[in-house]
Amino acid sequence: MSITSVPFITLNRFENGFRENFLGGVANLFEKTQFVGGPIVGEMEAELSKVTKAKYAIGCANGTDAIQIALRAVGVEKNDRVLIPDMTFWATFEAVVNVGANPVTVDVHRETCHWDLETFKKAVHEFKPKAAIMVHLYGWASPDTLEIRKFAKDNNVLLIEDGAQCFGTEIKGESILGSALISTTSFYPAKVLGASGDAGAVFTNDEELAKRTRILINHGRTDHYSHGMIGWNSRIGAYESLFLKLSLDHIEARLESRRNAVKYYAEALQGLPFKPVLAASHVKENGYCAVGMVDPALRPALIETLKKANIGFGTIYPGAMSLQSGAVGHLAGKIDNGNAHYISQAVLNLPCFAYITKEELEYVCQTVRNHFKA
Ligand SMILES: Cc1ncc(COP(=O)(O)O)c(C=O)c1O
């Protein structure tokens, strides 16, 4: 059957038997009326901990809560300054404001699309923040992750890592989520490890941070009716936990399929004005996103061609954080070298999801190649 369309993302390619296992498991939880909490949450967290190599993996309601909880767990308080990248999803900005702190946006590197050590150092010296949130976008990681971690530690900046997009990503052979001071992820269904609804997690190797995190996600509870902190109700659901636990059995195959897709684009689309970009060589990406850059003046016509060919696409993200209208009144400062804005105008993401077929990839590549031949 010849291909006539490819979605940007699809959520319906599951392994044989996955659906039956999940629905059977849901029936079982239903019979036991285990809706929130219960053994399934602990079992899923133990698997998460094994896969990420984080000593503690704590499930919560979503990836935005996870950042807020991590900020509070490390001790961020009202009016503290927190650095965030100017190129991220809005949730990173929101999380800082929602805990009463003040976000400072720091530009990313034009080529790596992530923070670089020099700009990070400059921001720390200029703004003297209490904390910073390094975001690992596109399933990559900042090439300077290890150096930024060290600099933050040496300068008493509490570093949180927003890994909503980097489940499975490694730097120099180490799991990003498992080697941070504290990291977070999102299990929004479209993520590399998605759940059957909203969910997220916090990861750390620090016992005290793990303890605070557990208290914060459950109404600041120190006992059933004793509350030692103002927290949230950010508990993870049982059905979501079951879905995640079953998905973790297949995570290696899903990662491999995604990684192969981004490699396929990189090889098949060489020498064109649209340039596929991969993570730095010492970063093993997870294939969350297929990223390419094109001269902003050429992007609208390429988008039109993709639309005509029924190919889904993304522009992740179409605007810098500091330029969002919602940032007005909250931004406590910024370092703006124009890079986040440039990337937002030049980026184009091609279809990428687990178990995308070779035929689908080739249909997309053929369409892009023909566009530039015409
Ligand atoms: C970088 C980043 N941070 C935070 C989030 C928020 O996660 P959630 O949608 O689960 O709240 C996302 C999700 O899209 C994200 O991509």
The ligand as a Gaussian input file, in Angstrom:
#p B3LYP/6-31G(d) Opt

LIG

0 1
 C       10.056000      20.877000      28.488000
 C        8.742000      20.589000      29.149000
 N        8.571000      20.940000      30.435000
 C        7.420000      20.689000      31.080000
 C        6.350000      20.072000      30.461000
 C        5.066000      19.921000      31.199000
 O        4.622000      18.607000      31.328000
 P        3.070000      18.302000      31.550000
 O        2.357000      18.614000      30.292000
 O        3.047000      16.834000      31.894000
 O        2.605000      19.142000      32.691000
 C        6.487000      19.674000      29.134000
 C        5.366000      18.991000      28.470000
 O        4.986000      19.191000      27.377000
 C        7.711000      19.941000      28.452000
 O        7.872000      19.586000      27.169000

